[in-house]
Amino acid sequence: MYRLIIHRRAASYLQKLPLNQQEPLKAALKRLADNPFNSPHVKAMAGEWQGYYRWRVQNQRVIYWLDRENSVIYVDYVGPRRDIYKQ
């Protein structure tokens, strides 16, 4: 099992969502900690995002990277597709 570290900007975005959108994302993040490659919607990113993974959860994107040596997942961004890649 991986330890999950959520960046301040991702946590802030999650807190601003309505509860009916927050709960599925929080449950998905818990599943991510169990196995970061469990979903068919996980894709390795390329280009300037190389080393990161994206995960589609409903209409949101979760952008994260792994520290496999220490079993840590760093969630850097959470947001809708139209906004997430403008970071």
TORKOL-4160 file (C-alpha; in steps of 0.2 Angstrom, whole numbers, padded with zeros to 4 digits, m for minus):
87
<pt num="1" X="0000" Y="0000" Z="0000"/>
<pt num="2" X="0006" Y="0017" Z="m0004"/>
<pt num="3" X="0006" Y="0033" Z="0007"/>
<pt num="4" X="m0004" Y="0047" Z="m0001"/>
<pt num="5" X="0002" Y="0065" Z="m0001"/>
<pt num="6" X="m0010" Y="0078" Z="m0008"/>
<pt num="7" X="m0003" Y="0095" Z="m0013"/>
<pt num="8" X="m0011" Y="0110" Z="m0005"/>
<pt num="9" X="m0018" Y="0116" Z="m0022"/>
<pt num="10" X="m0026" Y="0099" Z="m0025"/>
<pt num="11" X="m0033" Y="0098" Z="m0007"/>
<pt num="12" X="m0040" Y="0116" Z="m0009"/>
<pt num="13" X="m0049" Y="0111" Z="m0025"/>
<pt num="14" X="m0057" Y="0096" Z="m0017"/>
<pt num="15" X="m0063" Y="0106" Z="m0002"/>
<pt num="16" X="m0072" Y="0118" Z="m0014"/>
<pt num="17" X="m0082" Y="0105" Z="m0023"/>
<pt num="18" X="m0100" Y="0100" Z="m0018"/>
<pt num="19" X="m0101" Y="0085" Z="m0007"/>
<pt num="20" X="m0109" Y="0074" Z="m0021"/>
<pt num="21" X="m0093" Y="0077" Z="m0031"/>
<pt num="22" X="m0081" Y="0076" Z="m0016"/>
<pt num="23" X="m0085" Y="0059" Z="m0010"/>
<pt num="24" X="m0082" Y="0049" Z="m0026"/>
<pt num="25" X="m0065" Y="0058" Z="m0028"/>
<pt num="26" X="m0060" Y="0054" Z="m0010"/>
<pt num="27" X="m0065" Y="0036" Z="m0013"/>
<pt num="28" X="m0055" Y="0035" Z="m0029"/>
<pt num="29" X="m0040" Y="0043" Z="m0020"/>
<pt num="30" X="m0041" Y="0029" Z="m0007"/>
<pt num="31" X="m0041" Y="0016" Z="m0021"/>
<pt num="32" X="m0026" Y="0024" Z="m0029"/>
<pt num="33" X="m0016" Y="0022" Z="m0013"/>
<pt num="34" X="m0020" Y="0003" Z="m0013"/>
<pt num="35" X="m0014" Y="0001" Z="m0031"/>
<pt num="36" X="m0009" Y="0016" Z="m0042"/>
<pt num="37" X="m0011" Y="0006" Z="m0058"/>
<pt num="38" X="m0028" Y="m0003" Z="m0054"/>
<pt num="39" X="m0039" Y="0008" Z="m0066"/>
<pt num="40" X="m0039" Y="0006" Z="m0085"/>
<pt num="41" X="m0041" Y="0025" Z="m0085"/>
<pt num="42" X="m0023" Y="0028" Z="m0078"/>
<pt num="43" X="m0011" Y="0034" Z="m0092"/>
<pt num="44" X="0008" Y="0038" Z="m0091"/>
<pt num="45" X="0010" Y="0056" Z="m0097"/>
<pt num="46" X="0023" Y="0062" Z="m0110"/>
<pt num="47" X="0032" Y="0078" Z="m0115"/>
<pt num="48" X="0035" Y="0090" Z="m0101"/>
<pt num="49" X="0024" Y="0080" Z="m0090"/>
<pt num="50" X="0035" Y="0064" Z="m0092"/>
<pt num="51" X="0036" Y="0054" Z="m0075"/>
<pt num="52" X="0018" Y="0059" Z="m0071"/>
<pt num="53" X="0002" Y="0049" Z="m0072"/>
<pt num="54" X="m0015" Y="0055" Z="m0076"/>
<pt num="55" X="m0031" Y="0047" Z="m0070"/>
<pt num="56" X="m0048" Y="0050" Z="m0076"/>
<pt num="57" X="m0061" Y="0050" Z="m0062"/>
<pt num="58" X="m0078" Y="0055" Z="m0069"/>
<pt num="59" X="m0076" Y="0072" Z="m0077"/>
<pt num="60" X="m0060" Y="0076" Z="m0066"/>
<pt num="61" X="m0042" Y="0072" Z="m0069"/>
<pt num="62" X="m0030" Y="0067" Z="m0055"/>
<pt num="63" X="m0012" Y="0071" Z="m0059"/>
<pt num="64" X="0001" Y="0062" Z="m0049"/>
<pt num="65" X="0019" Y="0054" Z="m0048"/>
<pt num="66" X="0026" Y="0040" Z="m0038"/>
<pt num="67" X="0041" Y="0037" Z="m0027"/>
<pt num="68" X="0042" Y="0019" Z="m0028"/>
<pt num="69" X="0057" Y="0017" Z="m0016"/>
<pt num="70" X="0047" Y="0025" Z="m0002"/>
<pt num="71" X="0030" Y="0019" Z="m0008"/>
<pt num="72" X="0023" Y="0037" Z="m0009"/>
<pt num="73" X="0010" Y="0044" Z="m0021"/>
<pt num="74" X="0011" Y="0063" Z="m0023"/>
<pt num="75" X="m0005" Y="0070" Z="m0030"/>
<pt num="76" X="m0001" Y="0087" Z="m0038"/>
<pt num="77" X="m0017" Y="0092" Z="m0047"/>
<pt num="78" X="m0035" Y="0088" Z="m0046"/>
<pt num="79" X="m0047" Y="0097" Z="m0058"/>
<pt num="80" X="m0057" Y="0097" Z="m0074"/>
<pt num="81" X="m0048" Y="0092" Z="m0090"/>
<pt num="82" X="m0051" Y="0110" Z="m0097"/>
<pt num="83" X="m0041" Y="0118" Z="m0083"/>
<pt num="84" X="m0029" Y="0104" Z="m0077"/>
<pt num="85" X="m0016" Y="0105" Z="m0091"/>
<pt num="86" X="m0015" Y="0124" Z="m0090"/>
<pt num="87" X="m0005" Y="0123" Z="m0074"/>
